[in-house]
Amino acid sequence: MHIIAQTPRFVIRNFSPEDEKIYLSLFDDEAVTLHLPKRTKEENRQMFRDCVREYSEGNALGRWGIFNNGNEEFIGICLLRAYDNDKNRIELGYVLGQKFWGKGIAGEMAQIMVAYALTRTNAKEIVAVTTLTNIGSQKVLLKAGLERLSDIVRDGEELAFFKLERTV
């Protein structure tokens, strides 16, 4: 299993095909999906299968699982992807199970993923978006070094936009 990062509390790693059920279970919680794009179970299933298939392509970008380092309990998902198909702009995204909110995991993960994007890609910017009411995620992104800029509209929804520019 390919590990992206490991801390004393959690590991960020590739999903295995056997992780599909726990991946999909994350989207059963309405509180978790409140700030996410609305997708069907089949769309989420296809996203999972695509991400597992794409690991073999050796791309530095992707979607990974976050698991408890002690008992392998599923915590959530993090991702890095080209923003608007622009490889110079990498978008950070994540979703955690509700029981893991407020424990500092998102902040620690975001800092790790920003560093990963800056060292594994040549992207000029790391960006992220949140719904306007997702104050917790906005705080996470600020702590990870991103700056809040003017709001944007994506898919008809106004979103808070964050950016970190590569300095070197």
Stockholm file with secondary structure:
# STOCKHOLM 1.0

chainA/1-168         MHIIAQTPRFVIRNFSPEDEKIYLSLFDDEAVTLHLPKRTKEENRQMFRDCVREYSEGNALGRWGIFNNGNEEFIGICLLRAYDNDKNRIELGYVLGQKFWGKGIAGEMAQIMVAYALTRTNAKEIVAVTTLTNIGSQKVLLKAGLERLSDIVRDGEELAFFKLERTV
#=GR chainA/1-168 SS CCEEEECSSEEEECCCGGGHHHHHHGGGCHHHHTTSCCCCHHHHHHHHHHHHHHGGGTCSCEEEEEEETTTCCEEEEEEEEEETTEEEEEEEEEEECGGGTTSSHHHHHHHHHHHHHHHHCCCSEEEEEEETTCHHHHHHHHHTTCEEEEEEEETTEEEEEEEEECCC
#=GC SS_cons         CCEEEECSSEEEECCCGGGHHHHHHGGGCHHHHTTSCCCCHHHHHHHHHHHHHHGGGTCSCEEEEEEETTTCCEEEEEEEEEETTEEEEEEEEEEECGGGTTSSHHHHHHHHHHHHHHHHCCCSEEEEEEETTCHHHHHHHHHTTCEEEEEEEETTEEEEEEEEECCC
//
